Amino acid sequence: MPGSWTWQENRYAWRPGFWAEGQPGNQLVPAHYQWTPRGYVYIDGYWDYSVERRGVLFSPVYFQPSVYGRRGFSYSPSLAINLAGFMNHLFLRPSYGHYYFGDYYGANYSTYGFYPWFAYGTSGYGYDPFYARQRWHHRRDNGWADRMESDFHRRRDHEEARPPRTWRVQRELIASGRSNDPDLVVAQPYDEVLKAQESRTRFQAVNEAERQRLAQQNRDVQVFREQRQKIETDAGAAQPDQVRRPARVKLPRSPVVARPADQLGPDHVVPQRHQAPEPDLKVEPKPRQPRGESGARGRSQRESGGNSPGGSQNKPQGDSQQQPQGGSQGRSGKKSKG
């Protein structure tokens, strides 16, 4: 786990990184800071489910405003992303703090800051919880990392090896018999997901009472979001010469909370919290480097060819304090939190 800066008494102190034992079916998200209008919120490290245990990731869909703006419009998803191939086409954009999946293999995407997930995880620039978990999962396979990199280069150099961008293209590809590569099956009908025997996700019909409860919860979430936005915007901007210090704020209770651990099944019990080392007060904080200088170096490296996508020396440029979040984003720009 990477180190992080934490507030101690009257200053920030460095908490060193440490090793944590991997847990099957779970991945460890490191401590990080999340931006809000009022300031950055410190989120300590925590255990989360691995990707395949987080439920169903439905395919991104793009609607014209004339469609979703109609009175009474509703949409029920019918396509789910194939998680077996999801990790093979995963990318990061560190400056935006998001994951992306799909065909981002073109050279123009690296110009805009898209990097294959394994390149970020192995560059030493930052920590990627997805990569760390997969690397631990394949710890007995010495050739796994090399295959991930070689597959990326193959798809980058051969457009026909890249995943289809739309459902129509995927159906045409399968019907033509031009490829038997399972990694090209990006999505599958929801009905097939229901029938899949190897799936760990089980579905059940929702009765009317449950529908009403979910609808009410959705309204409660909207109220909670408005309350949180008001708290953020009412904080007010600090004066230029005012020293900013961390503050504790009482927030409204979220309507979406997890059940107590004793009410969870054996497959859903969260691993014990890791023991992080104490902050080292001997390490003095230093001013952050302006983003413009870092971006300029990044551009010069790309122009000189010293920062080729997917290489072992691939070090993304940007804000070193930003950690990628556990979300994913499709080509349409629709995000789905992991």
C-alpha positions as CSV (number, residue, x, y, z in Angstrom):
1,M,0.0,0.0,0.0
2,P,1.4,3.5,-0.8
3,G,2.1,6.1,1.8
4,S,-0.1,9.1,2.3
5,W,-0.1,12.5,4.1
6,T,-2.4,12.7,7.2
7,W,-3.2,15.6,9.5
8,Q,-1.4,15.3,12.9
9,E,-2.1,18.0,15.5
10,N,-1.1,21.1,13.6
11,R,0.6,19.9,10.4
12,Y,0.6,17.1,7.8
13,A,2.7,14.1,8.5
14,W,3.8,11.3,6.2
15,R,2.4,7.8,6.8
16,P,4.8,5.3,5.2
17,G,3.6,2.7,2.8
18,F,3.3,-0.9,3.9
19,W,2.6,-4.4,2.7
20,A,-0.9,-5.9,3.3
21,E,-1.8,-9.5,2.8
22,G,-4.1,-10.1,-0.2
23,Q,-7.6,-11.5,0.4
24,P,-9.5,-13.7,-2.1
25,G,-12.5,-11.9,-3.6
26,N,-11.4,-8.5,-2.2
27,Q,-9.1,-5.7,-3.1
28,L,-7.6,-3.0,-0.9
29,V,-8.3,0.7,-1.9
30,P,-5.5,3.0,-0.6
31,A,-6.0,6.1,1.4
32,H,-6.6,9.1,-0.8
33,Y,-8.1,12.6,-1.0
34,Q,-11.4,13.2,-2.8
35,W,-12.2,16.7,-4.2
36,T,-15.4,18.5,-3.1
37,P,-16.4,22.1,-3.6
38,R,-15.5,22.9,0.0
39,G,-12.1,21.1,-0.1
40,Y,-10.5,17.7,-0.2
41,V,-12.0,14.9,1.9
42,Y,-9.5,12.4,3.3
43,I,-10.7,8.8,2.8
44,D,-8.7,6.2,4.7
45,G,-7.9,2.9,3.1
46,Y,-10.6,0.2,3.0
47,W,-11.4,-3.2,1.6
48,D,-13.8,-3.4,-1.4
49,Y,-15.1,-6.3,-3.4
50,S,-13.1,-7.4,-6.4
51,V,-14.6,-6.5,-9.8
52,E,-16.3,-9.8,-10.5
53,R,-18.1,-9.6,-7.1
54,R,-19.5,-6.1,-7.6
55,G,-22.6,-7.1,-9.4
56,V,-23.6,-6.4,-13.0
57,L,-22.0,-3.7,-15.1
58,F,-24.6,-2.7,-17.8
59,S,-23.5,-1.4,-21.2
60,P,-23.2,2.4,-21.6
61,V,-26.0,3.9,-23.7
62,Y,-26.2,7.2,-25.4
63,F,-29.6,9.0,-25.8
64,Q,-30.5,12.1,-27.7
65,P,-32.2,14.8,-25.6
66,S,-35.3,14.4,-27.7
67,V,-35.6,10.8,-26.5
68,Y,-35.0,11.0,-22.8
69,G,-36.8,14.4,-22.5
70,R,-40.1,12.8,-23.3
71,R,-42.7,12.7,-20.5
72,G,-42.7,9.3,-18.9
73,F,-39.5,8.1,-20.6
74,S,-37.9,5.1,-18.9
75,Y,-35.2,2.6,-19.9
76,S,-34.4,-0.9,-18.8
77,P,-30.9,-2.1,-19.7
78,S,-30.7,-5.3,-21.8
79,L,-26.9,-5.7,-22.3
80,A,-24.3,-6.4,-19.7
81,I,-20.5,-6.0,-20.0
82,N,-18.6,-9.3,-20.0
83,L,-16.4,-9.0,-16.9
84,A,-14.3,-11.9,-18.1
85,G,-12.8,-9.6,-20.8
86,F,-13.4,-6.3,-19.0
87,M,-9.9,-6.2,-17.4
88,N,-8.2,-7.0,-20.8
89,H,-9.5,-3.7,-22.2
90,L,-9.1,-1.4,-19.2
91,F,-7.5,2.1,-19.4
92,L,-6.8,4.9,-17.0
93,R,-6.8,8.7,-17.4
94,P,-5.1,9.8,-14.2
95,S,-5.8,13.5,-14.7
96,Y,-9.5,12.7,-14.7
97,G,-9.4,10.1,-12.0
98,H,-11.4,7.5,-13.9
99,Y,-11.1,4.1,-15.4
100,Y,-12.3,3.5,-19.0
101,F,-13.0,0.3,-20.9
102,G,-13.2,-0.5,-24.6
103,D,-11.2,0.5,-27.6
104,Y,-8.7,3.2,-26.5
105,Y,-5.8,1.6,-28.3
106,G,-5.4,4.3,-31.0
107,A,-2.3,6.4,-30.7
108,N,-4.4,9.6,-30.4
109,Y,-5.7,8.4,-27.0
110,S,-2.3,8.4,-25.5
111,T,-1.9,12.0,-26.5
112,Y,-5.0,12.8,-24.4
113,G,-3.7,11.0,-21.3
114,F,-5.2,7.5,-21.7
115,Y,-2.9,4.7,-20.4
116,P,-3.4,1.0,-20.3
117,W,-4.0,0.0,-16.7
118,F,-1.0,-2.2,-16.4
119,A,1.4,0.6,-17.5
120,Y,0.2,2.9,-14.7
121,G,0.4,0.1,-12.1
122,T,4.0,-0.9,-13.1
123,S,5.4,2.6,-13.7
124,G,6.0,3.5,-10.1
125,Y,4.1,6.7,-10.7
126,G,1.0,5.7,-8.7
127,Y,-1.0,2.9,-7.2
128,D,-3.8,1.1,-9.1
129,P,-5.9,-1.1,-6.8
130,F,-7.3,-3.1,-9.8
131,Y,-3.8,-3.9,-11.1
132,A,-2.5,-4.7,-7.6
133,R,-5.3,-7.2,-7.0
134,Q,-4.9,-8.9,-10.4
135,R,-1.2,-9.1,-10.0
136,W,-1.6,-10.8,-6.6
137,H,-4.3,-13.1,-8.1
138,H,-1.9,-14.2,-10.8
139,R,1.1,-14.3,-8.5
140,R,2.0,-17.9,-9.5
141,D,1.9,-17.0,-13.2
142,N,5.3,-15.5,-14.0
143,G,4.2,-14.7,-17.6
144,W,1.0,-12.9,-16.8
145,A,2.3,-9.3,-16.8
146,D,4.3,-9.9,-20.1
147,R,1.2,-11.3,-21.8
148,M,-0.9,-8.3,-20.8
149,E,1.7,-6.0,-22.3
150,S,2.1,-8.0,-25.5
151,D,-1.6,-8.2,-26.0
152,F,-1.8,-4.4,-25.7
153,H,0.8,-3.9,-28.3
154,R,-0.9,-6.4,-30.6
155,R,-4.2,-4.6,-30.4
156,R,-2.5,-1.2,-30.7
157,D,-0.7,-2.2,-33.9
158,H,-3.6,-4.3,-35.4
159,E,-6.9,-2.6,-35.5
160,E,-8.8,-5.8,-36.3
161,A,-7.7,-7.3,-32.9
162,R,-9.4,-4.5,-31.0
163,P,-12.7,-4.9,-29.3
164,P,-15.9,-3.8,-31.1
165,R,-17.2,-0.4,-30.2
166,T,-20.9,-1.1,-30.6
167,W,-23.3,-4.0,-30.0
168,R,-24.1,-4.0,-33.7
169,V,-20.5,-4.4,-34.7
170,Q,-20.0,-7.2,-32.2
171,R,-23.0,-9.2,-33.5
172,E,-21.7,-8.8,-37.1
173,L,-18.3,-10.0,-36.1
174,I,-19.6,-13.1,-34.3
175,A,-22.0,-13.9,-37.2
176,S,-19.3,-13.6,-39.8
177,G,-17.1,-16.1,-38.0
178,R,-14.0,-13.9,-38.6
179,S,-12.8,-14.2,-35.1
180,N,-13.0,-16.8,-32.3
181,D,-11.2,-14.5,-29.8
182,P,-13.3,-14.5,-26.6
183,D,-11.8,-11.1,-25.6
184,L,-13.8,-9.6,-28.4
185,V,-17.0,-10.5,-26.7
186,V,-17.4,-7.2,-24.8
187,A,-21.1,-7.4,-24.0
188,Q,-23.8,-10.1,-23.8
189,P,-27.5,-10.0,-23.5
190,Y,-28.9,-9.8,-20.0
191,D,-30.9,-13.0,-20.5
192,E,-27.6,-14.9,-21.1
193,V,-26.2,-13.5,-17.9
194,L,-29.3,-14.8,-16.0
195,K,-28.7,-18.3,-17.4
196,A,-24.9,-18.4,-16.9
197,Q,-24.2,-21.2,-14.4
198,E,-20.7,-19.9,-13.6
199,S,-21.9,-16.5,-12.6
200,R,-21.7,-15.7,-8.9
201,T,-24.5,-13.2,-9.1
202,R,-28.0,-14.4,-8.5
203,F,-31.1,-12.5,-9.5
204,Q,-34.7,-12.5,-8.2
205,A,-37.9,-10.8,-9.2
206,V,-38.8,-7.6,-7.5
207,N,-42.3,-7.4,-6.1
208,E,-44.4,-4.2,-6.0
209,A,-43.6,-3.5,-2.3
210,E,-39.8,-3.6,-3.1
211,R,-40.3,-1.4,-6.1
212,Q,-41.9,1.2,-4.0
213,R,-39.2,1.0,-1.4
214,L,-36.5,1.5,-4.0
215,A,-38.4,4.4,-5.5
216,Q,-38.6,6.0,-2.1
217,Q,-34.9,5.4,-1.5
218,N,-34.2,7.1,-4.8
219,R,-36.1,10.2,-3.6
220,D,-34.2,10.1,-0.3
221,V,-30.9,10.0,-2.1
222,Q,-31.9,13.1,-4.1
223,V,-32.7,15.0,-0.9
224,F,-29.5,13.8,0.7
225,R,-27.5,15.0,-2.4
226,E,-29.2,18.5,-2.2
227,Q,-28.4,18.7,1.6
228,R,-24.7,17.8,1.0
229,Q,-24.4,20.3,-1.9
230,K,-25.8,23.0,0.4
231,I,-23.2,22.2,3.1
232,E,-20.5,22.3,0.5
233,T,-21.5,25.6,-1.1
234,D,-22.3,27.4,2.2
235,A,-18.7,26.9,3.5
236,G,-17.5,30.1,1.7
237,A,-14.2,30.8,0.2
238,A,-11.2,31.5,2.4
239,Q,-9.3,34.7,2.1
240,P,-6.0,34.6,0.2
241,D,-3.9,35.1,3.3
242,Q,-6.0,32.7,5.4
243,V,-4.3,29.4,6.4
244,R,-6.5,26.4,5.5
245,R,-6.8,23.7,8.1
246,P,-8.7,20.4,8.2
247,A,-12.1,20.6,9.7
248,R,-14.6,18.1,10.9
249,V,-18.2,18.6,9.6
250,K,-21.3,16.8,10.7
251,L,-23.0,15.4,7.6
252,P,-26.5,14.1,7.2
253,R,-26.9,10.4,7.3
254,S,-26.9,8.7,3.9
255,P,-30.0,6.7,3.1
256,V,-27.8,4.0,1.5
257,V,-25.9,2.1,4.1
258,A,-24.5,-1.4,4.3
259,R,-26.0,-4.0,6.6
260,P,-24.1,-4.8,9.9
261,A,-21.4,-7.4,9.4
262,D,-23.3,-10.0,11.6
263,Q,-26.1,-9.8,9.1
264,L,-24.0,-10.6,6.1
265,G,-23.4,-14.1,4.6
266,P,-20.1,-15.8,4.9
267,D,-19.2,-14.7,1.3
268,H,-19.7,-11.0,2.1
269,V,-17.9,-10.6,5.4
270,V,-15.3,-7.7,5.1
271,P,-11.7,-8.7,5.9
272,Q,-10.2,-7.3,9.1
273,R,-8.9,-3.8,8.8
274,H,-5.2,-3.6,8.1
275,Q,-2.8,-2.1,10.6
276,A,-1.1,1.0,9.0
277,P,2.2,2.3,10.5
278,E,2.2,5.5,12.5
279,P,2.9,8.8,10.7
280,D,6.6,9.8,10.5
281,L,6.9,13.3,11.9
282,K,10.5,13.6,10.8
283,V,9.4,13.9,7.1
284,E,8.6,17.6,6.3
285,P,5.9,18.4,3.8
286,K,7.1,20.3,0.7
287,P,5.3,22.6,-1.7
288,R,3.6,20.8,-4.5
289,Q,5.0,21.2,-8.0
290,P,2.8,23.3,-10.3
291,R,0.8,21.2,-12.7
292,G,1.8,23.3,-15.7
293,E,5.5,22.3,-15.4
294,S,4.7,18.7,-15.1
295,G,2.4,18.8,-18.1
296,A,5.1,20.5,-20.2
297,R,7.6,17.8,-19.4
298,G,5.0,15.2,-20.3
299,R,4.5,16.8,-23.7
300,S,8.2,17.0,-24.4
301,Q,8.6,13.3,-23.5
302,R,5.8,12.3,-25.8
303,E,7.2,14.4,-28.7
304,S,10.6,12.9,-28.3
305,G,9.2,9.3,-28.2
306,G,10.4,8.7,-24.6
307,N,7.0,7.9,-23.2
308,S,5.5,5.3,-25.5
309,P,2.2,3.8,-24.4
310,G,2.4,0.5,-22.7
311,G,6.1,0.4,-22.3
312,S,7.8,-0.5,-19.0
313,Q,9.0,3.2,-18.8
314,N,5.5,4.6,-19.4
315,K,5.0,7.1,-16.6
316,P,1.9,9.2,-17.0
317,Q,2.2,12.9,-16.3
318,G,-0.2,14.9,-14.2
319,D,-1.1,15.5,-10.6
320,S,0.9,13.2,-8.4
321,Q,-1.6,13.6,-5.6
322,Q,-4.5,12.3,-7.6
323,Q,-5.4,8.7,-7.2
324,P,-7.6,6.8,-9.7
325,Q,-11.0,6.0,-8.3
326,G,-12.9,2.7,-8.6
327,G,-15.3,3.9,-11.3
328,S,-15.3,2.9,-14.9
329,Q,-16.4,4.8,-17.9
330,G,-17.5,3.6,-21.3
331,R,-16.8,5.2,-24.7
332,S,-20.1,7.1,-24.6
333,G,-18.9,9.0,-21.5
334,K,-21.4,7.3,-19.2
335,K,-19.8,6.4,-15.9
336,S,-20.7,3.4,-13.8
337,K,-19.3,3.2,-10.3
338,G,-17.6,0.0,-9.4
